[in-house]
Amino acid sequence: MVVAEPDVEVPAGNVKKGAKIFKAKCAQCHSIEKGGPTKQGPNLYAIFGKQSGSAEGFPYSAANKESGIIWSDKHMFQYLINPKTYIPGTKMVFAGIKKDQERADLIAFMASNTD
């Protein structure tokens, strides 16, 4: 079962600012370069368009594997507010990013790391 995208508008993001946010808030647990390592969390290279819980080499929770989410900017925008609320049962330990523009900048950076 695929979960429909949230009805939200994702603001335009700034890739350079998003890179700084990734380094400060995400890089401790995630890599994002092609072929990068799995850390405490999965590699996030080319995440958009992929099924949640499907990156090889990472032991996802059943909640992630069975969420029905195909990652998009809209799903990520909502997920990053509070991951444990968006996917109850996820193993991701992260308080979230409350500011819309910070999430948009991070998403712009993440989207730039793809083939």
KEROTOR-312067 format. One record per atom (N, C-alpha, C): residue number from 1; residue in three letters; atom name; x negated, y negated, z negated. Coordinates in steps of 0.2 Angstrom, whole numbers, plus 5000, padded with zeros to 4 digits. Atoms other than C-alpha are relative to their C-alpha. Example, Ala and Ser with C-alpha at 12.3 -4.5 7.8 and 13.67 -1.06 7.14 Angstrom:
REM KEROTOR-312067
{fimi:1&domar:ALA&tilum:N&c1:4996&c2:5006&c3:5000}
{fimi:1&domar:ALA&tilum:CA&c1:4938&c2:5022&c3:4961}
{fimi:1&domar:ALA&tilum:C&c1:4996&c2:4994&c3:5000}
{fimi:2&domar:SER&tilum:N&c1:5004&c2:5006&c3:5001}
{fimi:2&domar:SER&tilum:CA&c1:4932&c2:5005&c3:4964}
{fimi:2&domar:SER&tilum:C&c1:5004&c2:4995&c3:4997}
END
This chain:
REM KEROTOR-312067
{fimi:1&domar:MET&tilum:N&c1:4996&c2:5006&c3:5000}
{fimi:1&domar:MET&tilum:CA&c1:5000&c2:5000&c3:5000}
{fimi:1&domar:MET&tilum:C&c1:4996&c2:4994&c3:5000}
{fimi:2&domar:VAL&tilum:N&c1:5003&c2:5007&c3:4999}
{fimi:2&domar:VAL&tilum:CA&c1:4993&c2:4983&c3:5006}
{fimi:2&domar:VAL&tilum:C&c1:5003&c2:4995&c3:4996}
{fimi:3&domar:VAL&tilum:N&c1:4997&c2:5006&c3:5004}
{fimi:3&domar:VAL&tilum:CA&c1:4996&c2:4968&c3:4994}
{fimi:3&domar:VAL&tilum:C&c1:5000&c2:4994&c3:5005}
{fimi:4&domar:ALA&tilum:N&c1:5000&c2:5006&c3:4996}
{fimi:4&domar:ALA&tilum:CA&c1:5002&c2:4953&c3:5004}
{fimi:4&domar:ALA&tilum:C&c1:4996&c2:4995&c3:4997}
{fimi:5&domar:GLU&tilum:N&c1:5004&c2:5005&c3:5002}
{fimi:5&domar:GLU&tilum:CA&c1:4991&c2:4938&c3:5003}
{fimi:5&domar:GLU&tilum:C&c1:5004&c2:4995&c3:4996}
{fimi:6&domar:PRO&tilum:N&c1:4996&c2:5005&c3:5004}
{fimi:6&domar:PRO&tilum:CA&c1:4996&c2:4925&c3:4990}
{fimi:6&domar:PRO&tilum:C&c1:5002&c2:4994&c3:5004}
{fimi:7&domar:ASP&tilum:N&c1:4998&c2:5005&c3:4997}
{fimi:7&domar:ASP&tilum:CA&c1:5005&c2:4910&c3:4996}
{fimi:7&domar:ASP&tilum:C&c1:4997&c2:4993&c3:4997}
{fimi:8&domar:VAL&tilum:N&c1:5004&c2:5006&c3:5003}
{fimi:8&domar:VAL&tilum:CA&c1:4991&c2:4897&c3:4992}
{fimi:8&domar:VAL&tilum:C&c1:4997&c2:4997&c3:5006}
{fimi:9&domar:GLU&tilum:N&c1:5004&c2:5004&c3:4995}
{fimi:9&domar:GLU&tilum:CA&c1:4982&c2:4884&c3:5002}
{fimi:9&domar:GLU&tilum:C&c1:4993&c2:5000&c3:4997}
{fimi:10&domar:VAL&tilum:N&c1:5007&c2:5001&c3:5002}
{fimi:10&domar:VAL&tilum:CA&c1:4963&c2:4886&c3:5000}
{fimi:10&domar:VAL&tilum:C&c1:4997&c2:4994&c3:5003}
{fimi:11&domar:PRO&tilum:N&c1:5003&c2:5006&c3:4998}
{fimi:11&domar:PRO&tilum:CA&c1:4954&c2:4869&c3:5001}
{fimi:11&domar:PRO&tilum:C&c1:4994&c2:5002&c3:5004}
{fimi:12&domar:ALA&tilum:N&c1:5007&c2:4999&c3:4996}
{fimi:12&domar:ALA&tilum:CA&c1:4939&c2:4867&c3:5013}
{fimi:12&domar:ALA&tilum:C&c1:4995&c2:5000&c3:4994}
{fimi:13&domar:GLY&tilum:N&c1:5005&c2:4999&c3:5005}
{fimi:13&domar:GLY&tilum:CA&c1:4924&c2:4872&c3:5004}
{fimi:13&domar:GLY&tilum:C&c1:4993&c2:4998&c3:5003}
{fimi:14&domar:ASN&tilum:N&c1:5006&c2:5002&c3:4998}
{fimi:14&domar:ASN&tilum:CA&c1:4906&c2:4866&c3:5004}
{fimi:14&domar:ASN&tilum:C&c1:4995&c2:5006&c3:4999}
{fimi:15&domar:VAL&tilum:N&c1:5004&c2:4994&c3:5000}
{fimi:15&domar:VAL&tilum:CA&c1:4894&c2:4881&c3:5008}
{fimi:15&domar:VAL&tilum:C&c1:4994&c2:4998&c3:4995}
{fimi:16&domar:LYS&tilum:N&c1:5005&c2:5001&c3:5005}
{fimi:16&domar:LYS&tilum:CA&c1:4879&c2:4872&c3:4999}
{fimi:16&domar:LYS&tilum:C&c1:5001&c2:5000&c3:4993}
{fimi:17&domar:LYS&tilum:N&c1:4998&c2:5000&c3:5007}
{fimi:17&domar:LYS&tilum:CA&c1:4888&c2:4869&c3:4983}
{fimi:17&domar:LYS&tilum:C&c1:5002&c2:5007&c3:4998}
{fimi:18&domar:GLY&tilum:N&c1:4998&c2:4993&c3:5002}
{fimi:18&domar:GLY&tilum:CA&c1:4895&c2:4886&c3:4984}
{fimi:18&domar:GLY&tilum:C&c1:4994&c2:5005&c3:4999}
{fimi:19&domar:ALA&tilum:N&c1:5007&c2:4997&c3:5001}
{fimi:19&domar:ALA&tilum:CA&c1:4877&c2:4893&c3:4985}
{fimi:19&domar:ALA&tilum:C&c1:4998&c2:4999&c3:4993}
{fimi:20&domar:LYS&tilum:N&c1:5002&c2:5002&c3:5007}
{fimi:20&domar:LYS&tilum:CA&c1:4873&c2:4884&c3:4969}
{fimi:20&domar:LYS&tilum:C&c1:5005&c2:5004&c3:4995}
{fimi:21&domar:ILE&tilum:N&c1:4995&c2:4997&c3:5005}
{fimi:21&domar:ILE&tilum:CA&c1:4889&c2:4891&c3:4960}
{fimi:21&domar:ILE&tilum:C&c1:4999&c2:5007&c3:5000}
{fimi:22&domar:PHE&tilum:N&c1:5001&c2:4992&c3:5000}
{fimi:22&domar:PHE&tilum:CA&c1:4885&c2:4909&c3:4966}
{fimi:22&domar:PHE&tilum:C&c1:4994&c2:5001&c3:4996}
{fimi:23&domar:LYS&tilum:N&c1:5007&c2:4999&c3:5004}
{fimi:23&domar:LYS&tilum:CA&c1:4867&c2:4907&c3:4959}
{fimi:23&domar:LYS&tilum:C&c1:5002&c2:5000&c3:4993}
{fimi:24&domar:ALA&tilum:N&c1:4999&c2:5002&c3:5008}
{fimi:24&domar:ALA&tilum:CA&c1:4874&c2:4900&c3:4942}
{fimi:24&domar:ALA&tilum:C&c1:5005&c2:5005&c3:4997}
{fimi:25&domar:LYS&tilum:N&c1:4995&c2:4996&c3:5003}
{fimi:25&domar:LYS&tilum:CA&c1:4889&c2:4911&c3:4940}
{fimi:25&domar:LYS&tilum:C&c1:5001&c2:5008&c3:5002}
{fimi:26&domar:CYS&tilum:N&c1:4999&c2:4993&c3:4997}
{fimi:26&domar:CYS&tilum:CA&c1:4888&c2:4927&c3:4951}
{fimi:26&domar:CYS&tilum:C&c1:4994&c2:5004&c3:5001}
{fimi:27&domar:ALA&tilum:N&c1:5006&c2:4997&c3:4998}
{fimi:27&domar:ALA&tilum:CA&c1:4870&c2:4931&c3:4955}
{fimi:27&domar:ALA&tilum:C&c1:4997&c2:5005&c3:4995}
{fimi:28&domar:GLN&tilum:N&c1:5003&c2:4996&c3:5005}
{fimi:28&domar:GLN&tilum:CA&c1:4866&c2:4939&c3:4938}
{fimi:28&domar:GLN&tilum:C&c1:5003&c2:5007&c3:5001}
{fimi:29&domar:CYS&tilum:N&c1:4997&c2:4994&c3:5000}
{fimi:29&domar:CYS&tilum:CA&c1:4878&c2:4953&c3:4942}
{fimi:29&domar:CYS&tilum:C&c1:5001&c2:5003&c3:5008}
{fimi:30&domar:HIS&tilum:N&c1:4999&c2:4998&c3:4992}
{fimi:30&domar:HIS&tilum:CA&c1:4880&c2:4953&c3:4962}
{fimi:30&domar:HIS&tilum:C&c1:4995&c2:4997&c3:5004}
{fimi:31&domar:SER&tilum:N&c1:5004&c2:5003&c3:4994}
{fimi:31&domar:SER&tilum:CA&c1:4869&c2:4951&c3:4977}
{fimi:31&domar:SER&tilum:C&c1:5005&c2:4999&c3:5005}
{fimi:32&domar:ILE&tilum:N&c1:4996&c2:5002&c3:4994}
{fimi:32&domar:ILE&tilum:CA&c1:4876&c2:4944&c3:4993}
{fimi:32&domar:ILE&tilum:C&c1:4996&c2:5001&c3:5007}
{fimi:33&domar:GLU&tilum:N&c1:5004&c2:4999&c3:4993}
{fimi:33&domar:GLU&tilum:CA&c1:4862&c2:4947&c3:5006}
{fimi:33&domar:GLU&tilum:C&c1:5001&c2:5007&c3:5003}
{fimi:34&domar:LYS&tilum:N&c1:4999&c2:4994&c3:4996}
{fimi:34&domar:LYS&tilum:CA&c1:4864&c2:4960&c3:5019}
{fimi:34&domar:LYS&tilum:C&c1:4995&c2:5005&c3:4997}
{fimi:35&domar:GLY&tilum:N&c1:5004&c2:4994&c3:5003}
{fimi:35&domar:GLY&tilum:CA&c1:4857&c2:4977&c3:5012}
{fimi:35&domar:GLY&tilum:C&c1:4998&c2:4998&c3:4993}
{fimi:36&domar:GLY&tilum:N&c1:5002&c2:5001&c3:5007}
{fimi:36&domar:GLY&tilum:CA&c1:4855&c2:4969&c3:4995}
{fimi:36&domar:GLY&tilum:C&c1:5002&c2:5005&c3:4995}
{fimi:37&domar:PRO&tilum:N&c1:4998&c2:4995&c3:5005}
{fimi:37&domar:PRO&tilum:CA&c1:4856&c2:4979&c3:4979}
{fimi:37&domar:PRO&tilum:C&c1:5006&c2:5000&c3:4997}
{fimi:38&domar:THR&tilum:N&c1:4995&c2:5000&c3:5004}
{fimi:38&domar:THR&tilum:CA&c1:4870&c2:4985&c3:4969}
{fimi:38&domar:THR&tilum:C&c1:4997&c2:4998&c3:4993}
{fimi:39&domar:LYS&tilum:N&c1:5002&c2:5002&c3:5007}
{fimi:39&domar:LYS&tilum:CA&c1:4868&c2:4977&c3:4952}
{fimi:39&domar:LYS&tilum:C&c1:5006&c2:5002&c3:4995}
{fimi:40&domar:GLN&tilum:N&c1:4994&c2:4998&c3:5005}
{fimi:40&domar:GLN&tilum:CA&c1:4881&c2:4977&c3:4937}
{fimi:40&domar:GLN&tilum:C&c1:5006&c2:5000&c3:5004}
{fimi:41&domar:GLY&tilum:N&c1:4994&c2:5000&c3:4996}
{fimi:41&domar:GLY&tilum:CA&c1:4893&c2:4973&c3:4951}
{fimi:41&domar:GLY&tilum:C&c1:4998&c2:5001&c3:5007}
{fimi:42&domar:PRO&tilum:N&c1:5002&c2:4999&c3:4993}
{fimi:42&domar:PRO&tilum:CA&c1:4893&c2:4977&c3:4970}
{fimi:42&domar:PRO&tilum:C&c1:4998&c2:4995&c3:5004}
{fimi:43&domar:ASN&tilum:N&c1:5002&c2:5005&c3:4995}
{fimi:43&domar:ASN&tilum:CA&c1:4885&c2:4968&c3:4984}
{fimi:43&domar:ASN&tilum:C&c1:5006&c2:4997&c3:5003}
{fimi:44&domar:LEU&tilum:N&c1:4994&c2:5004&c3:4997}
{fimi:44&domar:LEU&tilum:CA&c1:4897&c2:4955&c3:4991}
{fimi:44&domar:LEU&tilum:C&c1:4999&c2:4998&c3:5007}
{fimi:45&domar:TYR&tilum:N&c1:5001&c2:5001&c3:4993}
{fimi:45&domar:TYR&tilum:CA&c1:4889&c2:4954&c3:5008}
{fimi:45&domar:TYR&tilum:C&c1:5006&c2:5002&c3:5005}
{fimi:46&domar:ALA&tilum:N&c1:4995&c2:4998&c3:4996}
{fimi:46&domar:ALA&tilum:CA&c1:4903&c2:4953&c3:5021}
{fimi:46&domar:ALA&tilum:C&c1:5007&c2:5003&c3:4997}
{fimi:47&domar:ILE&tilum:N&c1:4994&c2:4997&c3:5004}
{fimi:47&domar:ILE&tilum:CA&c1:4917&c2:4956&c3:5008}
{fimi:47&domar:ILE&tilum:C&c1:5007&c2:4999&c3:5003}
{fimi:48&domar:PHE&tilum:N&c1:4993&c2:5002&c3:4998}
{fimi:48&domar:PHE&tilum:CA&c1:4931&c2:4947&c3:5017}
{fimi:48&domar:PHE&tilum:C&c1:5002&c2:5005&c3:5006}
{fimi:49&domar:GLY&tilum:N&c1:4997&c2:4995&c3:4995}
{fimi:49&domar:GLY&tilum:CA&c1:4942&c2:4960&c3:5027}
{fimi:49&domar:GLY&tilum:C&c1:4999&c2:5007&c3:4998}
{fimi:50&domar:LYS&tilum:N&c1:5001&c2:4994&c3:5003}
{fimi:50&domar:LYS&tilum:CA&c1:4937&c2:4974&c3:5016}
{fimi:50&domar:LYS&tilum:C&c1:5005&c2:5002&c3:4995}
{fimi:51&domar:GLN&tilum:N&c1:4995&c2:4997&c3:5005}
{fimi:51&domar:GLN&tilum:CA&c1:4948&c2:4985&c3:5005}
{fimi:51&domar:GLN&tilum:C&c1:4996&c2:4999&c3:4993}
{fimi:52&domar:SER&tilum:N&c1:5003&c2:5000&c3:5007}
{fimi:52&domar:SER&tilum:CA&c1:4945&c2:4981&c3:4986}
{fimi:52&domar:SER&tilum:C&c1:4998&c2:5007&c3:4998}
{fimi:53&domar:GLY&tilum:N&c1:5002&c2:4993&c3:5003}
{fimi:53&domar:GLY&tilum:CA&c1:4935&c2:4995&c3:4978}
{fimi:53&domar:GLY&tilum:C&c1:4997&c2:5004&c3:5005}
{fimi:54&domar:SER&tilum:N&c1:5003&c2:4996&c3:4995}
{fimi:54&domar:SER&tilum:CA&c1:4927&c2:5001&c3:4994}
{fimi:54&domar:SER&tilum:C&c1:4993&c2:5000&c3:5002}
{fimi:55&domar:ALA&tilum:N&c1:5007&c2:5000&c3:4998}
{fimi:55&domar:ALA&tilum:CA&c1:4909&c2:4996&c3:4994}
{fimi:55&domar:ALA&tilum:C&c1:4996&c2:5006&c3:4998}
{fimi:56&domar:GLU&tilum:N&c1:5003&c2:4994&c3:5002}
{fimi:56&domar:GLU&tilum:CA&c1:4898&c2:5011&c3:4994}
{fimi:56&domar:GLU&tilum:C&c1:4995&c2:4999&c3:4995}
{fimi:57&domar:GLY&tilum:N&c1:5005&c2:5001&c3:5005}
{fimi:57&domar:GLY&tilum:CA&c1:4887&c2:5014&c3:4979}
{fimi:57&domar:GLY&tilum:C&c1:5002&c2:4997&c3:4994}
{fimi:58&domar:PHE&tilum:N&c1:4998&c2:5003&c3:5006}
{fimi:58&domar:PHE&tilum:CA&c1:4897&c2:5006&c3:4966}
{fimi:58&domar:PHE&tilum:C&c1:5006&c2:5004&c3:4997}
{fimi:59&domar:PRO&tilum:N&c1:4995&c2:4996&c3:5003}
{fimi:59&domar:PRO&tilum:CA&c1:4908&c2:5015&c3:4953}
{fimi:59&domar:PRO&tilum:C&c1:5006&c2:4996&c3:4998}
{fimi:60&domar:TYR&tilum:N&c1:4994&c2:5004&c3:5002}
{fimi:60&domar:TYR&tilum:CA&c1:4924&c2:5005&c3:4954}
{fimi:60&domar:TYR&tilum:C&c1:5005&c2:5003&c3:4995}
{fimi:61&domar:SER&tilum:N&c1:4995&c2:4998&c3:5004}
{fimi:61&domar:SER&tilum:CA&c1:4938&c2:5006&c3:4942}
{fimi:61&domar:SER&tilum:C&c1:5006&c2:5002&c3:5004}
{fimi:62&domar:ALA&tilum:N&c1:4994&c2:4998&c3:4996}
{fimi:62&domar:ALA&tilum:CA&c1:4954&c2:5015&c3:4948}
{fimi:62&domar:ALA&tilum:C&c1:5004&c2:4994&c3:5002}
{fimi:63&domar:ALA&tilum:N&c1:4996&c2:5006&c3:4999}
{fimi:63&domar:ALA&tilum:CA&c1:4962&c2:4998&c3:4946}
{fimi:63&domar:ALA&tilum:C&c1:4998&c2:4996&c3:5007}
{fimi:64&domar:ASN&tilum:N&c1:5002&c2:5003&c3:4994}
{fimi:64&domar:ASN&tilum:CA&c1:4951&c2:4991&c3:4960}
{fimi:64&domar:ASN&tilum:C&c1:5001&c2:5004&c3:5006}
{fimi:65&domar:LYS&tilum:N&c1:4999&c2:4995&c3:4994}
{fimi:65&domar:LYS&tilum:CA&c1:4952&c2:5006&c3:4971}
{fimi:65&domar:LYS&tilum:C&c1:5007&c2:5000&c3:5002}
{fimi:66&domar:GLU&tilum:N&c1:4993&c2:5000&c3:4999}
{fimi:66&domar:GLU&tilum:CA&c1:4971&c2:5006&c3:4970}
{fimi:66&domar:GLU&tilum:C&c1:5004&c2:4994&c3:5000}
{fimi:67&domar:SER&tilum:N&c1:4997&c2:5006&c3:5001}
{fimi:67&domar:SER&tilum:CA&c1:4974&c2:4988&c3:4970}
{fimi:67&domar:SER&tilum:C&c1:5004&c2:4998&c3:5007}
{fimi:68&domar:GLY&tilum:N&c1:4997&c2:5002&c3:4993}
{fimi:68&domar:GLY&tilum:CA&c1:4979&c2:4987&c3:4989}
{fimi:68&domar:GLY&tilum:C&c1:4998&c2:4993&c3:5003}
{fimi:69&domar:ILE&tilum:N&c1:5002&c2:5006&c3:4998}
{fimi:69&domar:ILE&tilum:CA&c1:4970&c2:4971&c3:4991}
{fimi:69&domar:ILE&tilum:C&c1:4995&c2:5001&c3:5006}
{fimi:70&domar:ILE&tilum:N&c1:5005&c2:5001&c3:4995}
{fimi:70&domar:ILE&tilum:CA&c1:4961&c2:4967&c3:5007}
{fimi:70&domar:ILE&tilum:C&c1:4997&c2:4993&c3:4999}
{fimi:71&domar:TRP&tilum:N&c1:5003&c2:5007&c3:5002}
{fimi:71&domar:TRP&tilum:CA&c1:4949&c2:4953&c3:5003}
{fimi:71&domar:TRP&tilum:C&c1:5001&c2:4995&c3:5005}
{fimi:72&domar:SER&tilum:N&c1:5000&c2:5005&c3:4995}
{fimi:72&domar:SER&tilum:CA&c1:4953&c2:4937&c3:5011}
{fimi:72&domar:SER&tilum:C&c1:4999&c2:4993&c3:4996}
{fimi:73&domar:ASP&tilum:N&c1:5001&c2:5006&c3:5004}
{fimi:73&domar:ASP&tilum:CA&c1:4950&c2:4919&c3:5006}
{fimi:73&domar:ASP&tilum:C&c1:5006&c2:4998&c3:4995}
{fimi:74&domar:LYS&tilum:N&c1:4995&c2:5001&c3:5005}
{fimi:74&domar:LYS&tilum:CA&c1:4967&c2:4918&c3:4998}
{fimi:74&domar:LYS&tilum:C&c1:5000&c2:5004&c3:4994}
{fimi:75&domar:HIS&tilum:N&c1:5000&c2:4995&c3:5005}
{fimi:75&domar:HIS&tilum:CA&c1:4966&c2:4934&c3:4988}
{fimi:75&domar:HIS&tilum:C&c1:4994&c2:4998&c3:4995}
{fimi:76&domar:MET&tilum:N&c1:5006&c2:5002&c3:5004}
{fimi:76&domar:MET&tilum:CA&c1:4948&c2:4928&c3:4982}
{fimi:76&domar:MET&tilum:C&c1:5002&c2:4994&c3:4996}
{fimi:77&domar:PHE&tilum:N&c1:4999&c2:5006&c3:5003}
{fimi:77&domar:PHE&tilum:CA&c1:4954&c2:4911&c3:4978}
{fimi:77&domar:PHE&tilum:C&c1:5004&c2:5001&c3:4993}
{fimi:78&domar:GLN&tilum:N&c1:4996&c2:4998&c3:5006}
{fimi:78&domar:GLN&tilum:CA&c1:4967&c2:4918&c3:4966}
{fimi:78&domar:GLN&tilum:C&c1:4997&c2:5004&c3:4995}
{fimi:79&domar:TYR&tilum:N&c1:5004&c2:4995&c3:5004}
{fimi:79&domar:TYR&tilum:CA&c1:4956&c2:4932&c3:4960}
{fimi:79&domar:TYR&tilum:C&c1:4995&c2:4997&c3:4995}
{fimi:80&domar:LEU&tilum:N&c1:5005&c2:5004&c3:5004}
{fimi:80&domar:LEU&tilum:CA&c1:4943&c2:4920&c3:4954}
{fimi:80&domar:LEU&tilum:C&c1:5002&c2:4996&c3:4994}
{fimi:81&domar:ILE&tilum:N&c1:4997&c2:5004&c3:5006}
{fimi:81&domar:ILE&tilum:CA&c1:4954&c2:4911&c3:4942}
{fimi:81&domar:ILE&tilum:C&c1:4999&c2:5004&c3:4994}
{fimi:82&domar:ASN&tilum:N&c1:5000&c2:4995&c3:5006}
{fimi:82&domar:ASN&tilum:CA&c1:4955&c2:4926&c3:4931}
{fimi:82&domar:ASN&tilum:C&c1:5000&c2:5007&c3:5003}
{fimi:83&domar:PRO&tilum:N&c1:5000&c2:4993&c3:4997}
{fimi:83&domar:PRO&tilum:CA&c1:4949&c2:4943&c3:4938}
{fimi:83&domar:PRO&tilum:C&c1:5004&c2:5005&c3:4996}
{fimi:84&domar:LYS&tilum:N&c1:4996&c2:4995&c3:5004}
{fimi:84&domar:LYS&tilum:CA&c1:4957&c2:4953&c3:4924}
{fimi:84&domar:LYS&tilum:C&c1:5007&c2:4999&c3:5000}
{fimi:85&domar:THR&tilum:N&c1:4993&c2:5001&c3:4999}
{fimi:85&domar:THR&tilum:CA&c1:4974&c2:4945&c3:4927}
{fimi:85&domar:THR&tilum:C&c1:5002&c2:5002&c3:5007}
{fimi:86&domar:TYR&tilum:N&c1:4999&c2:4999&c3:4993}
{fimi:86&domar:TYR&tilum:CA&c1:4973&c2:4947&c3:4946}
{fimi:86&domar:TYR&tilum:C&c1:5000&c2:5008&c3:5001}
{fimi:87&domar:ILE&tilum:N&c1:5000&c2:4992&c3:4999}
{fimi:87&domar:ILE&tilum:CA&c1:4968&c2:4966&c3:4945}
{fimi:87&domar:ILE&tilum:C&c1:4999&c2:5002&c3:4993}
{fimi:88&domar:PRO&tilum:N&c1:5000&c2:4997&c3:5006}
{fimi:88&domar:PRO&tilum:CA&c1:4973&c2:4972&c3:4928}
{fimi:88&domar:PRO&tilum:C&c1:4996&c2:5007&c3:5000}
{fimi:89&domar:GLY&tilum:N&c1:5004&c2:4994&c3:5000}
{fimi:89&domar:GLY&tilum:CA&c1:4961&c2:4986&c3:4923}
{fimi:89&domar:GLY&tilum:C&c1:4993&c2:5000&c3:5003}
{fimi:90&domar:THR&tilum:N&c1:5007&c2:5001&c3:4997}
{fimi:90&domar:THR&tilum:CA&c1:4946&c2:4979&c3:4933}
{fimi:90&domar:THR&tilum:C&c1:4995&c2:5000&c3:4995}
{fimi:91&domar:LYS&tilum:N&c1:5006&c2:5000&c3:5005}
{fimi:91&domar:LYS&tilum:CA&c1:4929&c2:4982&c3:4925}
{fimi:91&domar:LYS&tilum:C&c1:4996&c2:4993&c3:5000}
{fimi:92&domar:MET&tilum:N&c1:5004&c2:5007&c3:5000}
{fimi:92&domar:MET&tilum:CA&c1:4923&c2:4964&c3:4930}
{fimi:92&domar:MET&tilum:C&c1:5001&c2:4996&c3:4994}
{fimi:93&domar:VAL&tilum:N&c1:5000&c2:5004&c3:5006}
{fimi:93&domar:VAL&tilum:CA&c1:4919&c2:4955&c3:4915}
{fimi:93&domar:VAL&tilum:C&c1:4998&c2:4993&c3:5002}
{fimi:94&domar:PHE&tilum:N&c1:5002&c2:5007&c3:4998}
{fimi:94&domar:PHE&tilum:CA&c1:4920&c2:4936&c3:4920}
{fimi:94&domar:PHE&tilum:C&c1:5006&c2:4996&c3:4998}
{fimi:95&domar:ALA&tilum:N&c1:4995&c2:5004&c3:5002}
{fimi:95&domar:ALA&tilum:CA&c1:4930&c2:4923&c3:4913}
{fimi:95&domar:ALA&tilum:C&c1:5004&c2:4996&c3:5005}
{fimi:96&domar:GLY&tilum:N&c1:4996&c2:5003&c3:4994}
{fimi:96&domar:GLY&tilum:CA&c1:4935&c2:4915&c3:4930}
{fimi:96&domar:GLY&tilum:C&c1:4997&c2:4993&c3:5001}
{fimi:97&domar:ILE&tilum:N&c1:5001&c2:5007&c3:4998}
{fimi:97&domar:ILE&tilum:CA&c1:4933&c2:4898&c3:4938}
{fimi:97&domar:ILE&tilum:C&c1:5006&c2:4997&c3:5001}
{fimi:98&domar:LYS&tilum:N&c1:4994&c2:5004&c3:5001}
{fimi:98&domar:LYS&tilum:CA&c1:4947&c2:4886&c3:4934}
{fimi:98&domar:LYS&tilum:C&c1:5001&c2:4995&c3:5006}
{fimi:99&domar:LYS&tilum:N&c1:4999&c2:5006&c3:4995}
{fimi:99&domar:LYS&tilum:CA&c1:4943&c2:4872&c3:4946}
{fimi:99&domar:LYS&tilum:C&c1:5001&c2:5002&c3:5007}
{fimi:100&domar:ASP&tilum:N&c1:4999&c2:4998&c3:4994}
{fimi:100&domar:ASP&tilum:CA&c1:4950&c2:4874&c3:4963}
{fimi:100&domar:ASP&tilum:C&c1:4995&c2:4999&c3:5005}
{fimi:101&domar:GLN&tilum:N&c1:5006&c2:5002&c3:4996}
{fimi:101&domar:GLN&tilum:CA&c1:4936&c2:4865&c3:4972}
{fimi:101&domar:GLN&tilum:C&c1:4994&c2:5005&c3:4999}
{fimi:102&domar:GLU&tilum:N&c1:5005&c2:4995&c3:5001}
{fimi:102&domar:GLU&tilum:CA&c1:4923&c2:4876&c3:4964}
{fimi:102&domar:GLU&tilum:C&c1:5001&c2:5007&c3:5003}
{fimi:103&domar:ARG&tilum:N&c1:4998&c2:4993&c3:4997}
{fimi:103&domar:ARG&tilum:CA&c1:4932&c2:4892&c3:4969}
{fimi:103&domar:ARG&tilum:C&c1:5000&c2:4999&c3:5008}
{fimi:104&domar:ALA&tilum:N&c1:5000&c2:5001&c3:4993}
{fimi:104&domar:ALA&tilum:CA&c1:4934&c2:4885&c3:4987}
{fimi:104&domar:ALA&tilum:C&c1:4993&c2:4999&c3:5003}
{fimi:105&domar:ASP&tilum:N&c1:5007&c2:5000&c3:4998}
{fimi:105&domar:ASP&tilum:CA&c1:4915&c2:4881&c3:4988}
{fimi:105&domar:ASP&tilum:C&c1:4997&c2:5006&c3:5000}
{fimi:106&domar:LEU&tilum:N&c1:5002&c2:4993&c3:5000}
{fimi:106&domar:LEU&tilum:CA&c1:4911&c2:4898&c3:4982}
{fimi:106&domar:LEU&tilum:C&c1:5002&c2:5004&c3:5005}
{fimi:107&domar:ILE&tilum:N&c1:4997&c2:4996&c3:4994}
{fimi:107&domar:ILE&tilum:CA&c1:4922&c2:4906&c3:4995}
{fimi:107&domar:ILE&tilum:C&c1:4997&c2:4998&c3:5006}
{fimi:108&domar:ALA&tilum:N&c1:5004&c2:5003&c3:4993}
{fimi:108&domar:ALA&tilum:CA&c1:4914&c2:4895&c3:5009}
{fimi:108&domar:ALA&tilum:C&c1:4993&c2:5004&c3:5000}
{fimi:109&domar:PHE&tilum:N&c1:5007&c2:4997&c3:5000}
{fimi:109&domar:PHE&tilum:CA&c1:4897&c2:4902&c3:5003}
{fimi:109&domar:PHE&tilum:C&c1:5001&c2:5007&c3:5002}
{fimi:110&domar:MET&tilum:N&c1:4999&c2:4993&c3:4999}
{fimi:110&domar:MET&tilum:CA&c1:4903&c2:4920&c3:5002}
{fimi:110&domar:MET&tilum:C&c1:5002&c2:5001&c3:5007}
{fimi:111&domar:ALA&tilum:N&c1:4998&c2:4999&c3:4993}
{fimi:111&domar:ALA&tilum:CA&c1:4911&c2:4918&c3:5019}
{fimi:111&domar:ALA&tilum:C&c1:4995&c2:4999&c3:5005}
{fimi:112&domar:SER&tilum:N&c1:5006&c2:5001&c3:4995}
{fimi:112&domar:SER&tilum:CA&c1:4895&c2:4912&c3:5027}
{fimi:112&domar:SER&tilum:C&c1:4995&c2:5006&c3:5000}
{fimi:113&domar:ASN&tilum:N&c1:5004&c2:4995&c3:5001}
{fimi:113&domar:ASN&tilum:CA&c1:4887&c2:4928&c3:5021}
{fimi:113&domar:ASN&tilum:C&c1:5003&c2:5006&c3:5003}
{fimi:114&domar:THR&tilum:N&c1:4997&c2:4995&c3:4996}
{fimi:114&domar:THR&tilum:CA&c1:4893&c2:4940&c3:5035}
{fimi:114&domar:THR&tilum:C&c1:4997&c2:5001&c3:5006}
{fimi:115&domar:ASP&tilum:N&c1:5003&c2:4999&c3:4993}
{fimi:115&domar:ASP&tilum:CA&c1:4889&c2:4947&c3:5052}
{fimi:115&domar:ASP&tilum:C&c1:5003&c2:4995&c3:5005}
END
